[in-house]
Amino acid sequence: MQAAQGVLALALLASLALYWVVVERDRLAAWQPTWQPALQALCRPLGCGLAPLREIESVLIDSTALRRRGEGRYVFDVTLRNTGRWPVAVPALELTLTDIADQVLVRRVFDASDWVGDSMVLAPGADLPVRLELSLEAPEARTMTGYRALLFYP
């Protein structure tokens, strides 16, 4: 009886460890890139996959600038920096244009695939300069006085 309980306890412990590995697979792959083939092999029968680590607290907006380029046309430059220890997925960017009373005039979300080249991963310590071109309708363009930028993972 005790032997059966011991085997059951070991099986449950192994199941818990396997569950943890599956849940934390992206973090484990970022921490130890040499484990990626084994993690991919584990995911194949489970229908999961590996993705870049999503750690929004590691991605900072280092600098921003919004410049007018003509009537209703603007260029928004932003530099993102990965302050973390591992590569992370490039997040989406929400840009909100406001009036003098800080009321929202326009809010746009730019998915990373809209403004990043081939690599959707930001290396540790790396900077990513981004330039977005905006066109505003005449009423919003006349009253826009400020902006806010926010990073997030959809």
C-alpha positions as CSV (number, residue, x, y, z in Angstrom):
1,M,0.0,0.0,0.0
2,Q,2.8,2.4,0.9
3,A,4.7,1.6,-2.3
4,A,1.6,2.4,-4.3
5,Q,1.2,5.7,-2.5
6,G,4.9,6.5,-3.1
7,V,4.5,5.8,-6.8
8,L,1.4,7.9,-7.0
9,A,3.1,10.8,-5.2
10,L,6.0,10.6,-7.7
11,A,3.6,10.5,-10.6
12,L,1.8,13.5,-9.3
13,L,5.0,15.4,-8.7
14,A,6.2,14.6,-12.2
15,S,2.9,15.8,-13.6
16,L,3.2,19.0,-11.7
17,A,6.7,19.6,-13.0
18,L,5.6,18.9,-16.5
19,Y,2.7,21.3,-16.1
20,W,5.1,24.0,-14.8
21,V,7.5,23.5,-17.7
22,V,4.6,23.8,-20.2
23,V,3.2,27.0,-18.6
24,E,6.7,28.6,-18.3
25,R,8.0,27.3,-21.6
26,D,8.6,30.8,-23.1
27,R,10.5,32.0,-20.0
28,L,12.6,28.8,-19.9
29,A,13.4,29.2,-23.6
30,A,14.5,32.8,-23.1
31,W,16.5,31.9,-20.0
32,Q,18.2,28.8,-21.7
33,P,18.0,29.1,-25.5
34,T,19.7,25.6,-25.8
35,W,16.5,24.2,-24.4
36,Q,14.3,25.4,-27.3
37,P,14.5,22.2,-29.3
38,A,13.4,20.1,-26.3
39,L,10.6,22.5,-25.4
40,Q,9.4,22.5,-29.0
41,A,9.4,18.7,-29.0
42,L,7.4,18.8,-25.8
43,C,4.9,21.2,-27.3
44,R,4.4,19.4,-30.5
45,P,2.0,16.7,-29.2
46,L,0.4,19.2,-26.7
47,G,-0.5,21.7,-29.5
48,C,1.4,24.6,-27.9
49,G,4.4,26.5,-29.2
50,L,7.2,28.8,-28.2
51,A,6.9,32.6,-28.4
52,P,9.1,35.5,-27.4
53,L,8.8,36.3,-23.8
54,R,6.1,39.0,-23.0
55,E,7.5,41.0,-20.1
56,I,6.1,44.5,-20.5
57,E,7.9,45.8,-17.3
58,S,11.2,45.3,-19.2
59,V,10.3,47.5,-22.1
60,L,10.6,51.3,-21.5
61,I,9.8,54.2,-23.7
62,D,13.2,55.9,-23.7
63,S,12.3,59.0,-25.7
64,T,9.5,60.4,-27.8
65,A,9.0,63.4,-30.1
66,L,5.9,64.5,-32.1
67,R,6.7,66.9,-35.0
68,R,4.4,68.6,-37.4
69,R,5.2,67.9,-41.1
70,G,2.5,70.0,-42.7
71,E,-1.2,70.6,-42.5
72,G,-2.6,67.7,-40.5
73,R,0.6,65.6,-41.0
74,Y,2.8,64.6,-38.1
75,V,5.8,62.3,-37.5
76,F,6.0,60.5,-34.1
77,D,9.4,59.2,-33.2
78,V,9.7,56.8,-30.2
79,T,12.6,54.8,-28.9
80,L,11.9,51.6,-26.9
81,R,14.5,49.9,-24.7
82,N,14.6,46.4,-23.2
83,T,16.0,46.8,-19.7
84,G,15.5,43.1,-18.9
85,R,17.9,40.2,-18.9
86,W,16.2,38.3,-21.7
87,P,14.9,38.9,-25.2
88,V,11.3,40.1,-25.1
89,A,8.5,40.4,-27.7
90,V,8.1,43.9,-29.2
91,P,4.8,45.2,-27.7
92,A,2.0,47.2,-29.3
93,L,1.9,50.9,-29.0
94,E,-1.1,53.1,-28.2
95,L,-0.8,56.7,-29.1
96,T,-3.3,59.2,-27.7
97,L,-3.5,62.8,-29.0
98,T,-5.1,65.2,-26.6
99,D,-6.4,68.8,-26.6
100,I,-5.5,71.6,-24.1
101,A,-7.9,70.2,-21.5
102,D,-6.2,66.7,-21.8
103,Q,-9.3,65.3,-23.5
104,V,-8.8,62.6,-26.0
105,L,-9.0,63.7,-29.7
106,V,-7.6,60.6,-31.4
107,R,-6.4,57.2,-30.1
108,R,-4.6,54.8,-32.4
109,V,-3.1,51.4,-31.6
110,F,-0.1,50.3,-33.7
111,D,0.5,46.6,-33.5
112,A,4.2,45.6,-33.5
113,S,3.8,44.0,-36.9
114,D,2.8,47.4,-38.3
115,W,6.1,49.1,-37.4
116,V,8.8,46.5,-36.7
117,G,10.8,44.9,-39.5
118,D,11.5,41.2,-39.6
119,S,12.5,40.7,-35.9
120,M,9.6,40.8,-33.4
121,V,12.1,40.4,-30.6
122,L,14.0,43.1,-28.6
123,A,17.3,41.9,-27.3
124,P,18.4,42.6,-23.7
125,G,19.8,46.2,-23.5
126,A,18.8,46.9,-27.1
127,D,17.1,50.1,-28.3
128,L,14.4,50.1,-31.0
129,P,13.9,53.5,-32.8
130,V,10.4,53.7,-34.4
131,R,9.0,56.3,-36.7
132,L,5.2,56.6,-37.3
133,E,3.6,58.9,-39.8
134,L,0.2,60.3,-38.9
135,S,-2.5,62.2,-40.7
136,L,-5.2,64.0,-38.8
137,E,-8.4,65.5,-40.0
138,A,-8.5,69.3,-39.9
139,P,-10.5,69.8,-36.6
140,E,-8.3,67.4,-34.6
141,A,-5.1,68.9,-36.1
142,R,-6.0,72.4,-35.1
143,T,-6.8,71.5,-31.4
144,M,-4.2,68.9,-30.7
145,T,-1.7,70.1,-28.0
146,G,-0.4,66.9,-26.3
147,Y,0.0,63.2,-26.5
148,R,0.5,60.1,-24.5
149,A,2.2,56.8,-25.5
150,L,1.6,53.5,-23.9
151,L,3.1,50.1,-24.5
152,F,1.1,46.8,-24.0
153,Y,0.7,43.3,-25.2
154,P,-2.6,42.5,-26.8
